[in-house]
Amino acid sequence: MTTIEICLGSSCFARGGGRYPEVVSAWLAERGLIAEVRGRRCEKLCADGPTVLIDGRSHRAVDERELRLLLQQTIGVHV
């Protein structure tokens, strides 16, 4: 099962990362997919946030558009 972890530290949260758990959950639900989605404490990469880890691989400075692209590429579902 794919694991998606989203930094919810104050900097990442303020840069939009606070919405990412909802965005990811909606994206998965629309496609009938299941993944473990959870928040994480600060990754200490504040200048490069929001930070998203997918199966342990770190992705930095992820905006919402890039988040959706990462999900498509990583989970392998192309719309």
All heavy atoms as a GROMACS GRO file, in nm:
protein
  606
    1MET      N    1   0.085  -0.118   0.000
    1MET     CA    2   0.000   0.000   0.000
    1MET      C    3   0.089   0.124   0.000
    1MET      O    4   0.188   0.131   0.072
    1MET     CB    5  -0.092   0.002   0.122
    1MET     CG    6  -0.175   0.129   0.128
    1MET     SD    7  -0.277   0.152   0.275
    1MET     CE    8  -0.373   0.005   0.279
    2THR      N    9   0.054   0.220  -0.078
    2THR     CA   10   0.126   0.346  -0.085
    2THR      C   11   0.104   0.427   0.043
    2THR      O   12  -0.006   0.433   0.095
    2THR     CB   13   0.077   0.429  -0.206
    2THR    OG1   14   0.101   0.355  -0.324
    2THR    CG2   15   0.147   0.562  -0.214
    3THR      N   16   0.213   0.487   0.092
    3THR     CA   17   0.205   0.573   0.209
    3THR      C   18   0.239   0.715   0.166
    3THR      O   19   0.342   0.739   0.103
    3THR     CB   20   0.306   0.528   0.317
    3THR    OG1   21   0.275   0.394   0.354
    3THR    CG2   22   0.298   0.618   0.438
    4ILE      N   23   0.149   0.807   0.198
    4ILE     CA   24   0.168   0.949   0.163
    4ILE      C   25   0.171   1.027   0.293
    4ILE      O   26   0.075   1.025   0.370
    4ILE     CB   27   0.053   0.998   0.073
    4ILE    CG1   28   0.047   0.913  -0.054
    4ILE    CG2   29   0.071   1.147   0.040
    4ILE    CD1   30  -0.080   0.927  -0.132
    5GLU      N   31   0.285   1.092   0.319
    5GLU     CA   32   0.302   1.170   0.441
    5GLU      C   33   0.321   1.316   0.404
    5GLU      O   34   0.399   1.348   0.314
    5GLU     CB   35   0.423   1.119   0.519
    5GLU     CG   36   0.408   0.973   0.559
    5GLU     CD   37   0.533   0.919   0.621
    5GLU    OE1   38   0.628   0.891   0.544
    5GLU    OE2   39   0.536   0.908   0.743
    6ILE      N   40   0.251   1.402   0.473
    6ILE     CA   41   0.252   1.544   0.444
    6ILE      C   42   0.302   1.620   0.565
    6ILE      O   43   0.249   1.603   0.675
    6ILE     CB   44   0.110   1.591   0.405
    6ILE    CG1   45   0.063   1.511   0.283
    6ILE    CG2   46   0.106   1.741   0.380
    6ILE    CD1   47  -0.085   1.505   0.266
    7CYS      N   48   0.404   1.700   0.545
    7CYS     CA   49   0.455   1.781   0.656
    7CYS      C   50   0.348   1.884   0.693
    7CYS      O   51   0.299   1.958   0.608
    7CYS     CB   52   0.585   1.852   0.617
    7CYS     SG   53   0.648   1.956   0.751
    8LEU      N   54   0.314   1.885   0.820
    8LEU     CA   55   0.214   1.980   0.869
    8LEU      C   56   0.276   2.079   0.968
    8LEU      O   57   0.206   2.138   1.049
    8LEU     CB   58   0.096   1.906   0.931
    8LEU     CG   59   0.015   1.820   0.834
    8LEU    CD1   60  -0.095   1.746   0.906
    8LEU    CD2   61  -0.040   1.904   0.720
    9GLY      N   62   0.408   2.097   0.958
    9GLY     CA   63   0.474   2.200   1.038
    9GLY      C   64   0.421   2.336   0.996
    9GLY      O   65   0.362   2.352   0.888
   10SER      N   66   0.441   2.435   1.079
   10SER     CA   67   0.377   2.565   1.056
   10SER      C   68   0.412   2.627   0.921
   10SER      O   69   0.327   2.685   0.855
   10SER     CB   70   0.410   2.662   1.170
   10SER     OG   71   0.550   2.678   1.182
   11SER      N   72   0.537   2.615   0.876
   11SER     CA   73   0.575   2.675   0.748
   11SER      C   74   0.507   2.603   0.631
   11SER      O   75   0.450   2.667   0.543
   11SER     CB   76   0.727   2.671   0.731
   11SER     OG   77   0.764   2.728   0.608
   12CYS      N   78   0.514   2.471   0.628
   12CYS     CA   79   0.449   2.394   0.521
   12CYS      C   80   0.298   2.414   0.524
   12CYS      O   81   0.234   2.427   0.419
   12CYS     CB   82   0.484   2.246   0.532
   12CYS     SG   83   0.655   2.207   0.486
   13PHE      N   84   0.244   2.415   0.645
   13PHE     CA   85   0.100   2.436   0.661
   13PHE      C   86   0.059   2.570   0.601
   13PHE      O   87  -0.038   2.579   0.524
   13PHE     CB   88   0.063   2.427   0.809
   13PHE     CG   89  -0.084   2.424   0.835
   13PHE    CD1   90  -0.151   2.304   0.844
   13PHE    CD2   91  -0.156   2.542   0.851
   13PHE    CE1   92  -0.288   2.300   0.868
   13PHE    CE2   93  -0.292   2.540   0.875
   13PHE     CZ   94  -0.358   2.418   0.884
   14ALA      N   95   0.133   2.675   0.635
   14ALA     CA   96   0.101   2.810   0.588
   14ALA      C   97   0.117   2.824   0.437
   14ALA      O   98   0.050   2.906   0.374
   14ALA     CB   99   0.188   2.913   0.659
   15ARG      N  100   0.202   2.744   0.378
   15ARG     CA  101   0.225   2.750   0.233
   15ARG      C  102   0.127   2.664   0.154
   15ARG      O  103   0.145   2.641   0.035
   15ARG     CB  104   0.368   2.706   0.202
   15ARG     CG  105   0.471   2.801   0.252
   15ARG     CD  106   0.608   2.749   0.226
   15ARG     NE  107   0.707   2.838   0.285
   15ARG     CZ  108   0.832   2.844   0.249
   15ARG    NH1  109   0.877   2.765   0.153
   15ARG    NH2  110   0.915   2.926   0.308
   16GLY      N  111   0.025   2.615   0.220
   16GLY     CA  112  -0.079   2.539   0.151
   16GLY      C  113  -0.083   2.392   0.188
   16GLY      O  114  -0.178   2.323   0.155
   17GLY      N  115   0.021   2.343   0.252
   17GLY     CA  116   0.027   2.202   0.287
   17GLY      C  117  -0.084   2.157   0.381
   17GLY      O  118  -0.116   2.039   0.386
   18GLY      N  119  -0.143   2.250   0.453
   18GLY     CA  120  -0.251   2.216   0.543
   18GLY      C  121  -0.373   2.160   0.470
   18GLY      O  122  -0.452   2.086   0.528
   19ARG      N  123  -0.386   2.195   0.342
   19ARG     CA  124  -0.499   2.145   0.261
   19ARG      C  125  -0.468   2.010   0.197
   19ARG      O  126  -0.556   1.942   0.148
   19ARG     CB  127  -0.530   2.244   0.148
   19ARG     CG  128  -0.593   2.371   0.190
   19ARG     CD  129  -0.633   2.462   0.072
   19ARG     NE  130  -0.642   2.401  -0.061
   19ARG     CZ  131  -0.751   2.339  -0.109
   19ARG    NH1  132  -0.859   2.329  -0.036
   19ARG    NH2  133  -0.750   2.289  -0.230
   20TYR      N  134  -0.341   1.972   0.194
   20TYR     CA  135  -0.301   1.854   0.116
   20TYR      C  136  -0.362   1.723   0.162
   20TYR      O  137  -0.396   1.639   0.076
   20TYR     CB  138  -0.149   1.844   0.109
   20TYR     CG  139  -0.085   1.952   0.024
   20TYR    CD1  140  -0.160   2.054  -0.033
   20TYR    CD2  141   0.051   1.953   0.001
   20TYR    CE1  142  -0.101   2.153  -0.110
   20TYR    CE2  143   0.111   2.050  -0.076
   20TYR     CZ  144   0.035   2.150  -0.132
   20TYR     OH  145   0.094   2.247  -0.207
   21PRO      N  146  -0.381   1.696   0.291
   21PRO     CA  147  -0.447   1.570   0.327
   21PRO      C  148  -0.586   1.559   0.264
   21PRO      O  149  -0.624   1.453   0.213
   21PRO     CB  150  -0.455   1.576   0.480
   21PRO     CG  151  -0.339   1.662   0.520
   21PRO     CD  152  -0.332   1.766   0.411
   22GLU      N  153  -0.659   1.670   0.263
   22GLU     CA  154  -0.792   1.671   0.201
   22GLU      C  155  -0.783   1.653   0.050
   22GLU      O  156  -0.860   1.578  -0.010
   22GLU     CB  157  -0.860   1.804   0.233
   22GLU     CG  158  -0.998   1.821   0.174
   22GLU     CD  159  -1.057   1.959   0.204
   22GLU    OE1  160  -1.040   2.006   0.317
   22GLU    OE2  161  -1.116   2.017   0.112
   23VAL      N  162  -0.687   1.720  -0.013
   23VAL     CA  163  -0.668   1.709  -0.158
   23VAL      C  164  -0.634   1.565  -0.196
   23VAL      O  165  -0.691   1.508  -0.290
   23VAL     CB  166  -0.558   1.806  -0.207
   23VAL    CG1  167  -0.519   1.779  -0.351
   23VAL    CG2  168  -0.602   1.950  -0.190
   24VAL      N  169  -0.541   1.504  -0.123
   24VAL     CA  170  -0.500   1.367  -0.152
   24VAL      C  171  -0.616   1.271  -0.130
   24VAL      O  172  -0.642   1.183  -0.214
   24VAL     CB  173  -0.378   1.327  -0.065
   24VAL    CG1  174  -0.350   1.178  -0.078
   24VAL    CG2  175  -0.256   1.408  -0.104
   25SER      N  176  -0.686   1.285  -0.020
   25SER     CA  177  -0.800   1.196   0.008
   25SER      C  178  -0.907   1.206  -0.100
   25SER      O  179  -0.962   1.104  -0.143
   25SER     CB  180  -0.859   1.228   0.146
   25SER     OG  181  -0.766   1.199   0.246
   26ALA      N  182  -0.936   1.327  -0.144
   26ALA     CA  183  -1.036   1.345  -0.251
   26ALA      C  184  -0.987   1.283  -0.381
   26ALA      O  185  -1.064   1.218  -0.452
   26ALA     CB  186  -1.066   1.494  -0.270
   27TRP      N  187  -0.860   1.303  -0.414
   27TRP     CA  188  -0.802   1.248  -0.536
   27TRP      C  189  -0.812   1.096  -0.536
   27TRP      O  190  -0.852   1.035  -0.636
   27TRP     CB  191  -0.656   1.293  -0.549
   27TRP     CG  192  -0.592   1.262  -0.680
   27TRP    CD1  193  -0.587   1.342  -0.790
   27TRP    CD2  194  -0.524   1.141  -0.716
   27TRP    NE1  195  -0.520   1.279  -0.892
   27TRP    CE2  196  -0.480   1.156  -0.848
   27TRP    CE3  197  -0.496   1.023  -0.649
   27TRP    CZ2  198  -0.409   1.056  -0.915
   27TRP    CZ3  199  -0.426   0.923  -0.716
   27TRP    CH2  200  -0.383   0.940  -0.847
   28LEU      N  201  -0.779   1.035  -0.423
   28LEU     CA  202  -0.788   0.890  -0.411
   28LEU      C  203  -0.932   0.841  -0.423
   28LEU      O  204  -0.959   0.743  -0.494
   28LEU     CB  205  -0.728   0.845  -0.277
   28LEU     CG  206  -0.577   0.864  -0.260
   28LEU    CD1  207  -0.539   0.846  -0.115
   28LEU    CD2  208  -0.499   0.769  -0.351
   29ALA      N  209  -1.023   0.908  -0.354
   29ALA     CA  210  -1.163   0.868  -0.354
   29ALA      C  211  -1.223   0.876  -0.494
   29ALA      O  212  -1.298   0.787  -0.535
   29ALA     CB  213  -1.243   0.955  -0.258
   30GLU      N  214  -1.188   0.979  -0.570
   30GLU     CA  215  -1.240   0.995  -0.707
   30GLU      C  216  -1.200   0.878  -0.795
   30GLU      O  217  -1.267   0.847  -0.892
   30GLU     CB  218  -1.186   1.125  -0.770
   30GLU     CG  219  -1.246   1.250  -0.712
   30GLU     CD  220  -1.173   1.376  -0.759
   30GLU    OE1  221  -1.081   1.367  -0.845
   30GLU    OE2  222  -1.207   1.484  -0.708
   31ARG      N  223  -1.088   0.813  -0.762
   31ARG     CA  224  -1.035   0.705  -0.844
   31ARG      C  225  -1.055   0.567  -0.781
   31ARG      O  226  -1.010   0.467  -0.835
   31ARG     CB  227  -0.887   0.730  -0.870
   31ARG     CG  228  -0.867   0.847  -0.965
   31ARG     CD  229  -0.732   0.912  -0.948
   31ARG     NE  230  -0.720   1.027  -1.038
   31ARG     CZ  231  -0.772   1.146  -1.014
   31ARG    NH1  232  -0.839   1.170  -0.903
   31ARG    NH2  233  -0.758   1.244  -1.102
   32GLY      N  234  -1.120   0.565  -0.665
   32GLY     CA  235  -1.143   0.439  -0.597
   32GLY      C  236  -1.016   0.373  -0.547
   32GLY      O  237  -1.008   0.251  -0.541
   33LEU      N  238  -0.917   0.454  -0.512
   33LEU     CA  239  -0.788   0.402  -0.467
   33LEU      C  240  -0.774   0.416  -0.316
   33LEU      O  241  -0.840   0.500  -0.254
   33LEU     CB  242  -0.674   0.478  -0.535
   33LEU     CG  243  -0.671   0.468  -0.688
   33LEU    CD1  244  -0.567   0.563  -0.745
   33LEU    CD2  245  -0.641   0.325  -0.730
   34ILE      N  246  -0.686   0.337  -0.262
   34ILE     CA  247  -0.661   0.341  -0.118
   34ILE      C  248  -0.512   0.363  -0.096
   34ILE      O  249  -0.429   0.300  -0.162
   34ILE     CB  250  -0.704   0.209  -0.051
   34ILE    CG1  251  -0.854   0.189  -0.068
   34ILE    CG2  252  -0.665   0.208   0.096
   34ILE    CD1  253  -0.902   0.054  -0.022
   35ALA      N  254  -0.480   0.451  -0.004
   35ALA     CA  255  -0.342   0.475   0.038
   35ALA      C  256  -0.348   0.520   0.183
   35ALA      O  257  -0.451   0.566   0.231
   35ALA     CB  258  -0.275   0.580  -0.048
   36GLU      N  259  -0.238   0.502   0.251
   36GLU     CA  260  -0.229   0.554   0.387
   36GLU      C  261  -0.186   0.700   0.378
   36GLU      O  262  -0.079   0.730   0.326
   36GLU     CB  263  -0.128   0.475   0.469
   36GLU     CG  264  -0.120   0.519   0.612
   36GLU     CD  265  -0.027   0.434   0.695
   36GLU    OE1  266   0.025   0.333   0.646
   36GLU    OE2  267  -0.005   0.473   0.811
   37VAL      N  268  -0.270   0.790   0.426
   37VAL     CA  269  -0.242   0.933   0.420
   37VAL      C  270  -0.231   0.983   0.563
   37VAL      O  271  -0.322   0.963   0.643
   37VAL     CB  272  -0.355   1.010   0.348
   37VAL    CG1  273  -0.324   1.158   0.340
   37VAL    CG2  274  -0.378   0.952   0.208
   38ARG      N  275  -0.118   1.043   0.594
   38ARG     CA  276  -0.099   1.094   0.730
   38ARG      C  277  -0.013   1.218   0.730
   38ARG      O  278   0.067   1.241   0.640
   38ARG     CB  279  -0.040   0.986   0.819
   38ARG     CG  280   0.095   0.936   0.775
   38ARG     CD  281   0.144   0.826   0.867
   38ARG     NE  282   0.270   0.774   0.817
   38ARG     CZ  283   0.307   0.648   0.825
   38ARG    NH1  284   0.226   0.560   0.879
   38ARG    NH2  285   0.423   0.610   0.780
   39GLY      N  286  -0.033   1.297   0.833
   39GLY     CA  287   0.048   1.416   0.853
   39GLY      C  288   0.174   1.380   0.929
   39GLY      O  289   0.181   1.278   0.996
   40ARG      N  290   0.274   1.465   0.916
   40ARG     CA  291   0.401   1.447   0.986
   40ARG      C  292   0.436   1.576   1.057
   40ARG      O  293   0.393   1.683   1.017
   40ARG     CB  294   0.513   1.416   0.888
   40ARG     CG  295   0.506   1.280   0.827
   40ARG     CD  296   0.622   1.259   0.733
   40ARG     NE  297   0.749   1.269   0.802
   40ARG     CZ  298   0.832   1.166   0.822
   40ARG    NH1  299   0.800   1.048   0.778
   40ARG    NH2  300   0.946   1.183   0.885
   41ARG      N  301   0.520   1.564   1.155
   41ARG     CA  302   0.575   1.682   1.219
   41ARG      C  303   0.675   1.746   1.125
   41ARG      O  304   0.711   1.690   1.023
   41ARG     CB  305   0.642   1.643   1.350
   41ARG     CG  306   0.543   1.598   1.453
   41ARG     CD  307   0.613   1.573   1.582
   41ARG     NE  308   0.514   1.535   1.683
   41ARG     CZ  309   0.543   1.519   1.808
   41ARG    NH1  310   0.667   1.537   1.850
   41ARG    NH2  311   0.449   1.486   1.892
   42CYS      N  312   0.722   1.860   1.163
   42CYS     CA  313   0.815   1.937   1.080
   42CYS      C  314   0.930   1.850   1.029
   42CYS      O  315   0.991   1.776   1.106
   42CYS     CB  316   0.869   2.055   1.160
   42CYS     SG  317   0.978   2.161   1.062
   43GLU      N  318   0.957   1.861   0.901
   43GLU     CA  319   1.065   1.788   0.837
   43GLU      C  320   1.197   1.865   0.841
   43GLU      O  321   1.297   1.818   0.788
   43GLU     CB  322   1.028   1.761   0.690
   43GLU     CG  323   0.914   1.665   0.672
   43GLU     CD  324   0.948   1.525   0.720
   43GLU    OE1  325   1.054   1.473   0.682
   43GLU    OE2  326   0.870   1.470   0.798
   44LYS      N  327   1.197   1.984   0.899
   44LYS     CA  328   1.316   2.071   0.907
   44LYS      C  329   1.364   2.115   0.768
   44LYS      O  330   1.480   2.140   0.746
   44LYS     CB  331   1.430   2.003   0.983
   44LYS     CG  332   1.393   1.953   1.120
   44LYS     CD  333   1.360   2.066   1.214
   44LYS     CE  334   1.337   2.010   1.353
   44LYS     NZ  335   1.238   2.080   1.428
   45LEU      N  336   1.271   2.121   0.675
   45LEU     CA  337   1.299   2.167   0.539
   45LEU      C  338   1.210   2.287   0.507
   45LEU      O  339   1.159   2.300   0.396
   45LEU     CB  340   1.274   2.053   0.439
   45LEU     CG  341   1.355   1.925   0.460
   45LEU    CD1  342   1.302   1.813   0.373
   45LEU    CD2  343   1.502   1.952   0.432
   46CYS      N  344   1.194   2.371   0.606
   46CYS     CA  345   1.096   2.480   0.599
   46CYS      C  346   1.112   2.568   0.476
   46CYS      O  347   1.012   2.609   0.416
   46CYS     CB  348   1.102   2.564   0.726
   46CYS     SG  349   1.072   2.466   0.876
   47ALA      N  350   1.233   2.598   0.437
   47ALA     CA  351   1.255   2.685   0.322
   47ALA      C  352   1.214   2.618   0.191
   47ALA      O  353   1.195   2.686   0.091
   47ALA     CB  354   1.402   2.726   0.314
   48ASP      N  355   1.201   2.486   0.194
   48ASP     CA  356   1.167   2.411   0.073
   48ASP      C  357   1.026   2.353   0.076
   48ASP      O  358   0.993   2.266  -0.003
   48ASP     CB  359   1.266   2.294   0.055
   48ASP     CG  360   1.408   2.341   0.034
   48ASP    OD1  361   1.427   2.449  -0.024
   48ASP    OD2  362   1.500   2.269   0.075
   49GLY      N  363   0.942   2.399   0.168
   49GLY     CA  364   0.809   2.342   0.184
   49GLY      C  365   0.709   2.394   0.084
   49GLY      O  366   0.738   2.489   0.011
   50PRO      N  367   0.595   2.332   0.078
   50PRO     CA  368   0.552   2.214   0.149
   50PRO      C  369   0.627   2.089   0.104
   50PRO      O  370   0.662   2.074  -0.012
   50PRO     CB  371   0.404   2.201   0.116
   50PRO     CG  372   0.361   2.332   0.061
   50PRO     CD  373   0.483   2.393   0.003
   51THR      N  374   0.648   2.000   0.200
   51THR     CA  375   0.717   1.875   0.176
   51THR      C  376   0.617   1.760   0.183
   51THR      O  377   0.536   1.754   0.274
   51THR     CB  378   0.829   1.853   0.280
   51THR    OG1  379   0.919   1.964   0.273
   51THR    CG2  380   0.904   1.725   0.256
   52VAL      N  381   0.626   1.671   0.084
   52VAL     CA  382   0.540   1.553   0.078
   52VAL      C  383   0.630   1.432   0.060
   52VAL      O  384   0.721   1.433  -0.024
   52VAL     CB  385   0.440   1.563  -0.040
   52VAL    CG1  386   0.357   1.437  -0.052
   52VAL    CG2  387   0.351   1.685  -0.025
   53LEU      N  388   0.609   1.328   0.138
   53LEU     CA  389   0.682   1.203   0.123
   53LEU      C  390   0.586   1.098   0.069
   53LEU      O  391   0.476   1.080   0.122
   53LEU     CB  392   0.738   1.156   0.256
   53LEU     CG  393   0.858   1.234   0.309
   53LEU    CD1  394   0.813   1.357   0.383
   53LEU    CD2  395   0.942   1.146   0.398
   54ILE      N  396   0.626   1.033  -0.039
   54ILE     CA  397   0.546   0.926  -0.096
   54ILE      C  398   0.632   0.801  -0.093
   54ILE      O  399   0.738   0.797  -0.156
   54ILE     CB  400   0.499   0.959  -0.239
   54ILE    CG1  401   0.415   1.087  -0.239
   54ILE    CG2  402   0.419   0.842  -0.298
   54ILE    CD1  403   0.369   1.134  -0.375
   55ASP      N  404   0.587   0.704  -0.014
   55ASP     CA  405   0.664   0.582   0.009
   55ASP      C  406   0.808   0.614   0.049
   55ASP      O  407   0.903   0.553   0.001
   55ASP     CB  408   0.660   0.490  -0.113
   55ASP     CG  409   0.523   0.425  -0.130
   55ASP    OD1  410   0.451   0.410  -0.029
   55ASP    OD2  411   0.488   0.390  -0.244
   56GLY      N  412   0.822   0.714   0.137
   56GLY     CA  413   0.952   0.750   0.191
   56GLY      C  414   1.036   0.842   0.105
   56GLY      O  415   1.139   0.891   0.150
   57ARG      N  416   0.995   0.868  -0.016
   57ARG     CA  417   1.070   0.957  -0.105
   57ARG      C  418   1.020   1.100  -0.086
   57ARG      O  419   0.902   1.128  -0.103
   57ARG     CB  420   1.054   0.913  -0.249
   57ARG     CG  421   1.139   0.997  -0.342
   57ARG     CD  422   1.141   0.942  -0.481
   57ARG     NE  423   1.222   1.031  -0.563
   57ARG     CZ  424   1.217   1.035  -0.693
   57ARG    NH1  425   1.135   0.955  -0.757
   57ARG    NH2  426   1.291   1.118  -0.759
   58SER      N  427   1.113   1.190  -0.056
   58SER     CA  428   1.079   1.328  -0.026
   58SER      C  429   1.064   1.412  -0.152
   58SER      O  430   1.148   1.404  -0.243
   58SER     CB  431   1.189   1.388   0.063
   58SER     OG  432   1.160   1.521   0.093
   59HIS      N  433   0.958   1.491  -0.154
   59HIS     CA  434   0.933   1.586  -0.263
   59HIS      C  435   0.918   1.722  -0.198
   59HIS      O  436   0.835   1.740  -0.108
   59HIS     CB  437   0.806   1.548  -0.340
   59HIS     CG  438   0.811   1.410  -0.396
   59HIS    ND1  439   0.869   1.380  -0.516
   59HIS    CD2  440   0.768   1.292  -0.344
   59HIS    CE1  441   0.860   1.251  -0.539
   59HIS    NE2  442   0.800   1.195  -0.435
   60ARG      N  443   0.997   1.819  -0.242
   60ARG     CA  444   0.999   1.950  -0.178
   60ARG      C  445   0.936   2.057  -0.267
   60ARG      O  446   0.930   2.042  -0.388
   60ARG     CB  447   1.143   1.990  -0.149
   60ARG     CG  448   1.212   1.893  -0.056
   60ARG     CD  449   1.355   1.933  -0.036
   60ARG     NE  450   1.423   1.836   0.048
   60ARG     CZ  451   1.549   1.844   0.078
   60ARG    NH1  452   1.622   1.945   0.034
   60ARG    NH2  453   1.605   1.753   0.154
   61ALA      N  454   0.891   2.163  -0.202
   61ALA     CA  455   0.829   2.278  -0.270
   61ALA      C  456   0.715   2.233  -0.360
   61ALA      O  457   0.703   2.276  -0.475
   61ALA     CB  458   0.933   2.358  -0.349
   62VAL      N  459   0.630   2.147  -0.307
   62VAL     CA  460   0.519   2.089  -0.383
   62VAL      C  461   0.398   2.181  -0.376
   62VAL      O  462   0.344   2.205  -0.268
   62VAL     CB  463   0.483   1.949  -0.327
   62VAL    CG1  464   0.364   1.891  -0.401
   62VAL    CG2  465   0.603   1.857  -0.336
   63ASP      N  466   0.357   2.232  -0.491
   63ASP     CA  467   0.232   2.308  -0.493
   63ASP      C  468   0.119   2.208  -0.525
   63ASP      O  469   0.143   2.091  -0.550
   63ASP     CB  470   0.236   2.424  -0.592
   63ASP     CG  471   0.255   2.382  -0.738
   63ASP    OD1  472   0.225   2.266  -0.774
   63ASP    OD2  473   0.301   2.466  -0.816
   64GLU      N  474  -0.003   2.256  -0.522
   64GLU     CA  475  -0.118   2.165  -0.538
   64GLU      C  476  -0.120   2.098  -0.674
   64GLU      O  477  -0.152   1.979  -0.686
   64GLU     CB  478  -0.249   2.239  -0.513
   64GLU     CG  479  -0.364   2.146  -0.493
   64GLU     CD  480  -0.489   2.214  -0.445
   64GLU    OE1  481  -0.479   2.306  -0.360
   64GLU    OE2  482  -0.598   2.176  -0.491
   65ARG      N  483  -0.082   2.169  -0.777
   65ARG     CA  484  -0.078   2.111  -0.912
   65ARG      C  485   0.026   1.999  -0.918
   65ARG      O  486   0.001   1.890  -0.969
   65ARG     CB  487  -0.045   2.219  -1.015
   65ARG     CG  488  -0.038   2.168  -1.158
   65ARG     CD  489   0.002   2.281  -1.254
   65ARG     NE  490   0.043   2.228  -1.381
   65ARG     CZ  491   0.166   2.184  -1.408
   65ARG    NH1  492   0.260   2.189  -1.318
   65ARG    NH2  493   0.196   2.137  -1.527
   66GLU      N  494   0.144   2.026  -0.863
   66GLU     CA  495   0.250   1.926  -0.863
   66GLU      C  496   0.212   1.805  -0.777
   66GLU      O  497   0.245   1.691  -0.810
   66GLU     CB  498   0.381   1.986  -0.812
   66GLU     CG  499   0.496   1.888  -0.819
   66GLU     CD  500   0.628   1.949  -0.778
   66GLU    OE1  501   0.633   2.067  -0.741
   66GLU    OE2  502   0.726   1.874  -0.780
   67LEU      N  503   0.140   1.829  -0.668
   67LEU     CA  504   0.094   1.720  -0.583
   67LEU      C  505   0.008   1.623  -0.664
   67LEU      O  506   0.028   1.502  -0.658
   67LEU     CB  507   0.014   1.775  -0.464
   67LEU     CG  508  -0.049   1.672  -0.372
   67LEU    CD1  509   0.056   1.581  -0.309
   67LEU    CD2  510  -0.132   1.742  -0.265
   68ARG      N  511  -0.084   1.676  -0.742
   68ARG     CA  512  -0.170   1.590  -0.824
   68ARG      C  513  -0.088   1.512  -0.928
   68ARG      O  514  -0.113   1.394  -0.953
   68ARG     CB  515  -0.279   1.671  -0.891
   68ARG     CG  516  -0.379   1.730  -0.792
   68ARG     CD  517  -0.477   1.825  -0.862
   68ARG     NE  518  -0.552   1.903  -0.768
   68ARG     CZ  519  -0.662   1.861  -0.705
   68ARG    NH1  520  -0.709   1.741  -0.727
   68ARG    NH2  521  -0.724   1.940  -0.620
   69LEU      N  522   0.012   1.578  -0.987
   69LEU     CA  523   0.098   1.510  -1.084
   69LEU      C  524   0.179   1.399  -1.017
   69LEU      O  525   0.195   1.290  -1.073
   69LEU     CB  526   0.193   1.610  -1.151
   69LEU     CG  527   0.129   1.710  -1.247
   69LEU    CD1  528   0.230   1.814  -1.292
   69LEU    CD2  529   0.070   1.637  -1.368
   70LEU      N  530   0.230   1.427  -0.899
   70LEU     CA  531   0.305   1.325  -0.824
   70LEU      C  532   0.218   1.204  -0.794
   70LEU      O  533   0.263   1.090  -0.806
   70LEU     CB  534   0.359   1.383  -0.694
   70LEU     CG  535   0.480   1.473  -0.703
   70LEU    CD1  536   0.506   1.541  -0.569
   70LEU    CD2  537   0.601   1.394  -0.748
   71LEU      N  538   0.094   1.229  -0.756
   71LEU     CA  539   0.003   1.119  -0.728
   71LEU      C  540  -0.020   1.034  -0.853
   71LEU      O  541  -0.016   0.912  -0.848
   71LEU     CB  542  -0.130   1.172  -0.674
   71LEU     CG  543  -0.124   1.237  -0.536
   71LEU    CD1  544  -0.257   1.304  -0.504
   71LEU    CD2  545  -0.086   1.136  -0.429
   72GLN      N  546  -0.040   1.100  -0.966
   72GLN     CA  547  -0.060   1.027  -1.091
   72GLN      C  548   0.062   0.943  -1.126
   72GLN      O  549   0.051   0.826  -1.160
   72GLN     CB  550  -0.090   1.123  -1.206
   72GLN     CG  551  -0.227   1.186  -1.199
   72GLN     CD  552  -0.250   1.287  -1.308
   72GLN    OE1  553  -0.164   1.313  -1.392
   72GLN    NE2  554  -0.366   1.350  -1.306
   73GLN      N  555   0.179   1.003  -1.116
   73GLN     CA  556   0.302   0.934  -1.154
   73GLN      C  557   0.337   0.823  -1.055
   73GLN      O  558   0.379   0.715  -1.096
   73GLN     CB  559   0.418   1.033  -1.162
   73GLN     CG  560   0.403   1.134  -1.271
   73GLN     CD  561   0.501   1.249  -1.260
   73GLN    OE1  562   0.575   1.261  -1.163
   73GLN    NE2  563   0.501   1.335  -1.360
   74THR      N  564   0.321   0.849  -0.929
   74THR     CA  565   0.363   0.754  -0.826
   74THR      C  566   0.267   0.637  -0.813
   74THR      O  567   0.310   0.522  -0.801
   74THR     CB  568   0.377   0.825  -0.691
   74THR    OG1  569   0.464   0.936  -0.706
   74THR    CG2  570   0.432   0.734  -0.585
   75ILE      N  571   0.141   0.666  -0.813
   75ILE     CA  572   0.042   0.560  -0.795
   75ILE      C  573   0.012   0.490  -0.927
   75ILE      O  574  -0.038   0.380  -0.931
   75ILE     CB  575  -0.084   0.615  -0.725
   75ILE    CG1  576  -0.044   0.666  -0.587
   75ILE    CG2  577  -0.192   0.509  -0.712
   75ILE    CD1  578  -0.154   0.729  -0.509
   76GLY      N  579   0.048   0.557  -1.037
   76GLY     CA  580   0.037   0.493  -1.167
   76GLY      C  581  -0.099   0.502  -1.232
   76GLY      O  582  -0.128   0.428  -1.325
   77VAL      N  583  -0.181   0.595  -1.187
   77VAL     CA  584  -0.312   0.613  -1.248
   77VAL      C  585  -0.308   0.743  -1.328
   77VAL      O  586  -0.281   0.848  -1.275
   77VAL     CB  587  -0.424   0.622  -1.141
   77VAL    CG1  588  -0.557   0.650  -1.205
   77VAL    CG2  589  -0.429   0.493  -1.062
   78HIS      N  590  -0.330   0.732  -1.456
   78HIS     CA  591  -0.330   0.852  -1.540
   78HIS      C  592  -0.471   0.879  -1.591
   78HIS      O  593  -0.536   0.790  -1.641
   78HIS     CB  594  -0.235   0.832  -1.659
   78HIS     CG  595  -0.095   0.807  -1.614
   78HIS    ND1  596  -0.010   0.907  -1.576
   78HIS    CD2  597  -0.027   0.691  -1.595
   78HIS    CE1  598   0.106   0.854  -1.540
   78HIS    NE2  599   0.098   0.724  -1.550
   79VAL      N  600  -0.514   1.001  -1.568
   79VAL     CA  601  -0.648   1.037  -1.612
   79VAL      C  602  -0.643   1.102  -1.746
   79VAL      O  603  -0.550   1.158  -1.789
   79VAL     CB  604  -0.716   1.133  -1.512
   79VAL    CG1  605  -0.838   1.071  -1.454
   79VAL    CG2  606  -0.626   1.182  -1.406
   0.00000   0.00000   0.00000
